[in-house]
Amino acid sequence: MRKWYVPVTLLGIGGLGALFLTERGQRFLNWLGQEVPSTPQELLGWNESAQEQLERIQATLDRMAESMQLAMR
């Protein structure tokens, strides 16, 4: 595995160079700079939705556990 450290490192550095020095890479960085500020609000909305789903799942599991306990008595 150690023999791959240098080639992988050079490949990574070359990729960063292509990102910063090519026109396409610079366009991507500009797009990223414009889109990132709006991303936290979208993530918060998704987070709230996911939290609601998890709460519903937990409530369903709790009801199932109660039903199983009553059935075992």
N, C-alpha and C positions, 0 to 999 in steps of 0.2 A: 504494500500500500504506500509506503514511503516514497517509492520511486515515482509516484504520480503527483507528489506535492508541487514540484517545480513546473511541470507542464500545465497543471490545472491553474496554478497561480498566474502563469504567463497568459493563459487563455482568458482568465478573469480580467487581468489588467488590459489586455487587448480589447476585450468587450467594452470596458469602461472608456477606453480611448476612442473606440468607434462611436460610442454614445455621445461623447462630448465634442468630437471633432467633425462628425459628418453632419450634413444638412438635415437628414432624416432624424438623427439623434437629437439635434438641437430643436427641431420641431416637436419631437416627443417631450423633451424637457419643458418647452414652453407650454404645451398642452397640459402636462402634469402640473405645472405651476398654477395654471388657471383653474384646473379641476379640483385640486386638493382642498382649497378652502371651503368648497361646498360639500365635500364628502362627510364631514362630521355630522351635519344635520341629517343626512340620509342614513348614516349608520345609527344615529340615535333613534330614528323612526323604526328601523329594522330591529334594533335591540328591544324596543318596547313591544313590538309585535311578537318577537321570539319569546319574550318574558311572559306575555299573556298566554301563548301556546303552552309553554312549560307549566304554568299554573293550572291550566285546564287538564293537562295530562296528569299532573300530580293529584288533582281532585278526583279524576277518574280512577287512578290507581288506588287511592284511599277508599273509594266506594267499593271497588273490587275486593280489597283486602277485608273490609267489613263484611261483605257478602260471604266471602270464604270462611271467615271466622264463625259467622252464624250458621253456616251449613255444616261445619265440623262439630258443632255442639250437640 
